[in-house]
Amino acid sequence: MVGYFFWLVALFVYWQARRAAGLEAALYGRPLNPPLRRTLTAIGYGAVAGIAGTLLITLLGIPLGTTDILYVWPLALLLLLIDPRLLCFAYAGSALIFAKLIFGWPPVHAAGLLGLVAVLHLVEGVLVGLDPEKIVTPLYVRTKEHGTVGGFFVQRFWPVPLVIVLFVPGLHAGAAAGNIPTPAWWPLVPPVAGALASSALYVLLPIAAGLGYADIALTRPAGRKSGTTSLLLLLYSSVLLVLAVLGSHDPAWLWLGALFAAGAHELLARHGGGSELRGKPYFTKAEGGVRILDVLPDSPAQRLGLKSGQVIAAVNGAPVTDRAGLAEAVGSASFFLALDVDGREVEWNRHRGGLGDLGVIPVPEPEDPAHADMTRRRPALAVVGWLERLRLRRMRP
């Protein structure tokens, strides 16, 4: 059963990668991130993250009840049908904890669920910060204050295999063969409802989880924005782990823990896009040249080492000040290009023609048509719905 859940998440990752590739092909003529490579990368990093998460859960002692996963996974899948970002256990776990506190059902170990969510987001924070595959989609985004600006949409999902600690109340640990002695403080999140650590049998159970991350970067490069998000996730998980420990000793803390798990998670999602719209955009028209939003993979621009944020000031000695001038200069050149990029000269002697062949995506002009309109909807989530509408529009004959 665990294997089915893991590959179900992996299939969802591949489906998201195919959608993103279709969008990129519609905008730029070809996918920027191949779906299969994107999926295999996610599976690989998810496996490494699962090992780290398993060590944390086991060493700290964050046990779950025998039926916890049977409730949290189906609820997470139902929430997925509403919005892909709701696949996160923070939402399903909070809903189950509130139901347990209010109605006394379902029979879940609330503090253990909070601890699991804390560890998963600790792992997610590390993944967001360290994953070198910064898979992003460059976009032209319309804002209220600055018109159309350049930016990047980031969306990542990882299938994560885990081994959790399961407690069976009423069975003494000595009843099982091959038991392992544990420190006096273990488990860190002891079972509640009268089940004492000394009178419970702890076993290891493999499960599968899904981690997701969606964001938009307008005021800074996508990698730097991911670093900030990583730090916030680490802070979120640390606070949630403390609340889980407190809740395992005093159930009154579980109310705050459940509220914080879902509420702070939602605030992080909204803050990510809101802060980008309130700040000064980074990918805007440059003085004395044309700023690069992104370069196409496996293009001459990438082989020349051109990068996002750099400014092209001249082509074959002729100054360029806007995108139209850059396109004209590059299009009129034949075979040889000499680019003045951030004060250094870059040469390419196998040029075939237009700006698209070079592989440079310039930042937009303020009045350019935008790919996404962020002036009327919540910025952190508006792009997700827009991607689907654009994909469907491009598929029409």
Secondary structure, 3 states (H helix, E strand, C coil): CHHHHHHHHHHHHHHHHHHHHHHHHHHHCCCCCCHHHHHHHHHHHHHHHHHHHHHHHHHHCCEECCCHHHHHHHHHHHHHHHCHHHHCHHHHHHHHHHHHHHHCCCCCCHHHHHHHHHHHHHHHHHHHHHCCCCCEEEEEEEECCCEEEEEEEEEEEEEEEEEEEEEEECCCHHHCCCCCCCCCCCCCCCCCCCCCHHHEEEEEEEEEEEEEEEEEECCCCHHHHHHHHHHHHHHHHHHHHHHHHHHHHCCHHHHHHHHHHHHHHHHHHHHHHHHHHHCCCCECCCCCCEEEEEECCCCHHHHCCCCCCCEEEEECCEECCCHHHHHHHHHHCCEEEEEEECCEEEEEEEECCCHHHHCEEECCCCCCCCCEECCCCCHHHHHHHHHHHHHHHHHCC
